[in-house]
Amino acid sequence: MGQSRIFYSMSKDGLLPKVFSKVHPKYRTPAKSNFFFLVLVSLFAAFVPARVAGEMTSIGTLLAFILVCIGVIVLRKKMPDAPRAFRTPWVPVIPALGVFTCLFMMVFLPADTWIRLIVWMLIGLDVYASYGISHSKVLKARGERRPGRYVLDVTVVALSVALIFVAFWHQQTAGWTSSKRLLITALIFSVVHLIFYSSLLFKRAVINKK
């Protein structure tokens, strides 16, 4: 239920297709989005082991809390006069402690969970790069090109390199005689992203030199 509301807000901003922001004419809820996640979560629960599902939920939630804590610090600096129903006390101490606490708990999760987290992050950035960045209503209203495209490409390259290291870390932990399916999948995924996004960075550097 919560994820469908997140997709609804992102769709309203143009970052996802419009189908996720369509509401039911009678119940005024994002019915199509709810149905999409009903099917997705049902399949996930049916075919993914409980341990994997629980660990993915934990690491995803902890990462979200980290981003929220960082967002509090950034918004306090960049938008100090923005309307707020509640102001976090002791900024940046409280948000920094929140980041440290969540990161501390994430460190103790298995390496394969980190692989899945990075893969999901890369998929999300792919969606943003291929759709959201060109459909953002905020950018269209400003009439400007996305200034953070370079940051996006660098972030994907950095995550791809991190995925390679985490994949080998997982294989080292599991043992080199165990199945290498996750290692091979992660390496292919990371290499494809490295080649594609590095080429974009290279092209942009060549254009800037000209």
C-alpha positions in Angstrom: 0.0 0.0 0.0 2.8 2.4 0.8 4.8 1.7 -2.3 1.8 2.3 -4.6 1.5 5.8 -3.0 5.2 6.5 -3.6 4.8 5.5 -7.2 1.7 7.7 -7.4 3.6 10.7 -6.2 6.5 10.0 -8.6 4.1 9.5 -11.5 2.4 12.8 -10.7 5.9 14.5 -11.0 6.5 12.7 -14.3 9.2 10.4 -13.1 7.1 7.3 -13.8 4.4 6.5 -16.5 1.0 8.0 -15.9 -0.7 4.7 -15.2 0.7 4.8 -11.7 -1.1 8.1 -10.9 -4.5 7.2 -12.3 -7.1 7.0 -9.5 -10.2 4.9 -9.3 -13.3 7.1 -10.2 -15.3 5.8 -7.2 -12.8 5.0 -4.5 -10.2 7.7 -5.4 -7.3 5.3 -4.9 -4.4 4.4 -7.3 -6.2 1.1 -8.1 -4.0 0.1 -11.0 -0.9 0.7 -9.0 -2.3 -1.3 -6.1 -3.1 -4.2 -8.4 0.4 -4.1 -9.9 2.0 -4.3 -6.4 -0.5 -7.0 -5.4 0.7 -9.2 -8.2 4.3 -8.3 -7.7 4.4 -8.9 -3.9 2.4 -12.1 -4.2 4.9 -13.5 -6.7 7.8 -12.3 -4.6 6.3 -14.0 -1.5 5.6 -17.2 -3.3 9.0 -17.8 -5.0 11.5 -15.9 -2.9 12.8 -17.6 0.3 11.6 -15.9 3.5 15.2 -15.1 4.6 16.0 -13.3 1.4 12.7 -11.4 1.4 13.3 -10.3 5.1 16.8 -9.2 4.5 15.9 -7.3 1.3 13.1 -5.6 3.2 15.5 -4.7 6.1 18.3 -3.3 3.9 15.9 -1.4 1.7 14.2 0.2 4.7 17.5 1.1 6.3 18.7 2.7 3.1 15.5 4.7 2.9 16.0 6.0 6.4 19.6 7.0 5.6 18.4 9.0 2.6 15.8 10.7 4.8 18.4 11.6 7.4 20.7 13.0 4.7 17.7 14.9 3.1 17.0 16.6 6.4 20.6 18.0 6.5 20.5 19.0 2.8 17.0 20.7 3.1 18.0 22.5 6.3 21.0 24.0 4.4 19.4 24.5 0.9 15.9 25.5 1.9 16.0 26.9 5.4 12.7 28.9 4.9 10.6 26.0 3.5 7.3 25.4 5.3 7.6 22.7 7.9 5.0 21.1 10.1 7.9 19.8 12.3 11.5 20.8 12.7 14.1 18.1 13.6 16.1 19.3 16.6 19.9 19.3 16.9 20.6 19.2 13.2 23.0 17.9 11.9 23.6 15.8 15.1 20.4 13.8 15.1 20.4 13.0 11.3 24.1 12.1 11.4 23.4 9.7 14.3 20.5 8.2 12.3 22.8 7.6 9.3 25.4 6.0 11.5 22.9 3.7 13.2 21.2 2.5 10.0 24.5 2.0 8.3 25.8 0.1 11.3 22.9 -2.3 11.1 23.3 -2.7 7.3 26.9 -3.7 7.6 26.0 -6.9 9.4 23.6 -8.1 6.6 24.9 -10.8 4.3 26.9 -9.9 1.2 24.2 -11.4 -1.2 21.7 -8.9 0.3 24.1 -6.1 -0.6 24.3 -7.5 -4.2 20.5 -7.4 -4.5 20.4 -3.9 -3.1 22.9 -2.5 -5.6 21.2 -4.3 -8.5 17.9 -2.8 -7.5 19.5 0.7 -7.2 21.0 0.4 -10.6 17.6 -0.7 -12.1 16.0 2.3 -10.5 18.7 4.6 -11.9 18.1 3.0 -15.3 14.4 3.8 -15.1 15.3 7.4 -14.1 17.9 7.8 -16.9 15.6 6.3 -19.6 12.3 7.8 -18.6 12.1 10.1 -15.5 14.9 12.5 -16.5 13.1 13.4 -19.8 9.6 13.5 -18.3 10.2 15.5 -15.1 7.5 18.1 -14.8 9.7 20.2 -12.6 12.4 20.4 -15.3 9.8 21.2 -18.0 8.4 24.0 -15.9 11.9 25.4 -15.5 12.7 25.0 -19.2 16.2 23.7 -18.5 18.3 20.6 -19.1 19.0 18.3 -16.3 22.1 19.6 -14.5 22.6 16.3 -12.6 23.0 14.0 -15.6 26.8 13.9 -15.0 26.2 13.0 -11.3 23.8 10.3 -12.4 26.3 8.7 -14.8 29.1 8.9 -12.2 26.9 7.3 -9.5 26.0 4.4 -11.8 29.7 3.8 -12.6 30.6 3.9 -8.9 27.8 1.5 -8.0 28.8 -0.8 -10.8 32.4 -1.0 -9.4 31.0 -1.5 -5.9 28.9 -4.4 -7.2 32.0 -6.1 -8.6 33.7 -5.9 -5.2 30.6 -7.0 -3.3 30.1 -10.0 -5.7 33.6 -11.2 -5.1 33.2 -10.6 -1.3 30.1 -12.8 -1.4 31.8 -15.6 -3.3 34.7 -15.5 -0.9 32.4 -15.8 2.0 30.3 -18.5 0.5 33.3 -20.4 -0.8 34.7 -20.8 -4.3 33.4 -24.3 -4.6 29.8 -23.2 -4.1 27.5 -22.0 -6.9 28.8 -19.0 -8.8 25.5 -18.0 -10.4 25.0 -14.9 -8.3 28.7 -13.9 -8.9 28.3 -14.3 -12.7 25.0 -12.5 -12.8 26.4 -9.6 -10.8 29.5 -9.3 -12.9 27.5 -9.3 -16.2 25.1 -6.7 -14.8 28.0 -4.4 -13.6 30.1 -4.7 -16.7 27.1 -3.8 -19.0 26.4 -0.7 -16.9 30.1 0.2 -16.7 30.5 0.1 -20.5 27.3 2.0 -21.2 27.5 4.8 -18.7 31.3 5.2 -19.1 30.8 5.7 -22.8 28.2 8.5 -21.9 30.8 10.1 -19.6 33.4 9.9 -22.3 31.1 11.4 -25.0 30.2 14.2 -22.7 33.9 14.9 -21.9 34.7 15.0 -25.7 31.8 17.4 -26.4 32.8 19.7 -23.5 36.4 19.9 -24.9 35.1 21.0 -28.3 
